């Protein structure tokens, strides 16, 4: 039962994180990963089929979000570097 409670809490937190805007979501995802993801994460995860499907969808949705967010930040940094070179 303890594993199930932990798993449901992880799912609920992931649902909560997913409901935020992009900048807040990125920092909350970092906190979520630090709290829940470790070497034996899959061993601790215990969800029924429907909850596991939700978790799977949210997990990969947020991985893709982080990839896009990282790319967006990289582009913004490149623009800032170009502007800095222009003004020097």
Beta strands, then each sheet from edge to edge (+ up, - down):
end
